[in-house]
Amino acid sequence: MLRSFIDVQHICHSVLNNDWETMTAQQQHDFSVVFCNFLVHSYGPRLLRYLKQQHIREENIEIHSINQSPASSFAVIQVRLLENNGETLDIPVKFHFVLGKWKVCDVAMNGISLVDDYRSMFNNMLRNNTISDLIGTLAYQSEQLQVA
């Protein structure tokens, strides 16, 4: 269900940047599947645990501001979570309008973009490894997260 709200193709292209263009269609597909699985298994349980610990329900979530250029297919929505201790947590969520739907294409936590962070990590990995190595590593890490 969570995957239907994520623009996996855009995220994958963004994190791999120029390397995406050199990949075969099969490699792009394989990377998209394993990276999406990795993200869901890595962040999904943590997000749910955080929301439960902070007793955050729909009434504790505010849309603080929306930033979209009139002709753009991108928008950034500032989501504000009201924690049970009275503190607020602002999370900029970037959306991409694709195939008639708004889908998440980036999230920033503590000022760090998920896409930028993974782009940096993957660039470092790909200096000494192949795309196939990266796909294998992500598949393995995703499996380990499912077991944990």
N, C-alpha and C positions, 0 to 999 in steps of 0.2 A: 504494500500500500504506500509506504513512504517513497518508494522509487517513482511513483507516478507524479510526484511533486518536484522532482529533481531533473534538471536539464543535464543529464549524464553526458550527452554528446558534447555540449558546450564546455562543461567542466573538463572532460578528458582532453579535448583539443587545447584548452587554455593551460592545463598543467604541463602538457608535453610540448606545447608551443611548436617550434620548428620540427621537432622529432616526429610529430603527428603526421606531417606531410610526407615523410619518408617511409612510413609504415604501410604494409599491405592492408587491404580491406580486412583480411582475417585477423591480423595483429590488432588493428583498431577495434574490431569487435571483441576479441579476447581481452584486450586491455579494459575496454568499457565495462565488460561483465565483471571482471575481477576487482577493478577499482571501485565500482558501485557496491559490490558485495563487501569490500573492505570498509568503505565509508559507513555503510548501514550497520555492520557488525561492530565497528569501532566506536561510532558516535551515538547510534541509536540507544543502546543500553545506558550509556552515560547520561544522555539527555533525559531519558525517562527517570533514571535514578535521581538526577538533580531536581527535576520537576516534582517528584514525589517527596524528596527531603524538604524542599522549600514550600511544600503544600501549594504549588502553583497550579491553578486551574484557569479555565478560560477567563474568568472575571479578574484574574491577576495579570493578564496580558493586555497591554495597550499598544496601539499603533501610534507612535509618537510623531512621526513625520514621514512624508513621502516626497522623494526627489526624482522627478522624471522630466526629461526634455520632451517637448511636444511631439517631435518626429522620431523619437528613439524607441527601440524595442527593448530597452533596459530601464529598470527602475530600482531605486534603493529605498527600502522601507526600514525605518528605525523602529525596532520592536523593543518595548520596555517591559521587563519582567519585574513584578513587585514581589520581593522575597518576604518570607515570614518574619524576618528581623527588621522589616521596614526599609531595608536598602533596596535600591533599584539596580538593575543590570540592563544596560542598553546594548542591543545587538543589531548592527546594520546587516540586513539581508538583501542581497542583490538578486533581482528577478530578471528573467529573459522571457519576452513574449515570443513563443514559438508554436507553430501549428495551432493557433487559436487559443493558447493557454499560457498563463503566467507560471513559470517554473523557476525554482531556486537554482541560481548558477554560482553563488558564492555567499559565504557567511564570514563575518569577522568577529573574533573574540579577543578582547583586550587589545584591539587595534591591529591584530594580525589576521590577514586574509587567508582563508583555507586554501584557495587556489594559489596564491603567492607562496605560501609555505610549502605546499607539495611540489610546485614548480621548482623551487630551490632544491628540495630533497632529490627529486627525480633527475634534475640536471646533474647533480653530484654523482648519483648512482650511474647515470648513463655515460659518464666520462670513462668509466672502466668496465662497464657491463653492457650487454645487449638489451634490446627491448624484450626479448624472450626471457632473459634473466629477471628483468623487472616484473614481468607478468607472473613468472613463477614465484618470486618473492612475495608479491601481493596475494597470490592465491594461497600460499602457505600461511602468511600472517592472518588472512581472513579465516582460514580453517582453525588456527590456534585461538582466535577470538571466539569462535563458535563453541569451542570446547570449554573455554574458561568460564 
